[in-house]
Amino acid sequence: MRKFVYALLTTAMVALVGCVTINVYFPEAAAQKAADRFIGTVIDQGTAPAQNAKPAPPPQNQEPVQPSAMLLDLMVPAAYAADTPDIRVQTPATEAIRGRMQARFKSTLKALLDTGAIGFTRDGLVAVHDAGKIPLSQRAQATAAVADENSDRNALYREIARANGHPEWESQIRATFAKGWIERAHGGWYYQDASGAWKRK
């Protein structure tokens, strides 16, 4: 009789799990925090924050786990039960990109932003806003710096999506970073609004 009950319970759980649709939503708040930290280390030239591992809480006295509960835990992925998603930003690839972006910002981009020659675009890149503010002798260098920056930014958004196991999140990560670059812009810097029009902070 006990075997029959377990078999019936197992069949019911398999049917229930088969009906569950697992949706993995983009964790916007976590992404915004991660983007803000990354952008701050580039614009403010800080260092990358160490990812602190939270120690596991000490085990509490728990009720014995029923076999049916253990079976359900095995069948339903942990991602479904996670209620505080996080975004992974630090990988060897993103750290290399961060280093290049910090060096480029310090050597070239900050001066171009300060003069209003370039600005942040609505799609998370940089673009020339007023070429007339770049001396003719420096235009080739400025154009190359903008192209290199945009190449790194595109690679960054793609790598963060890939590192989190969701390549389809790339456009959402790009939008999150675009908002973050504009929010962290210094007074006097240019940026594009949602319609693509240039504004000054």
Secondary structure, DSSP 8 states (H G I E B T S, - for coil): -HHHHHHHHHHHHHHHHHH--------HHHHHHHHHHHHHHHHS----------------------HHHHHHHHHS-HHHH-SS-------HHHHHHHHHHHHHIIIIIHHHHHHTSEEE-TTS-EEES-GGGS-GGGHHHHHHHHHHHHHHHHHHHHHHHHHTT-GGGHHHHHHHHHHHHHHH--TT-EEE-TTS-EEE-
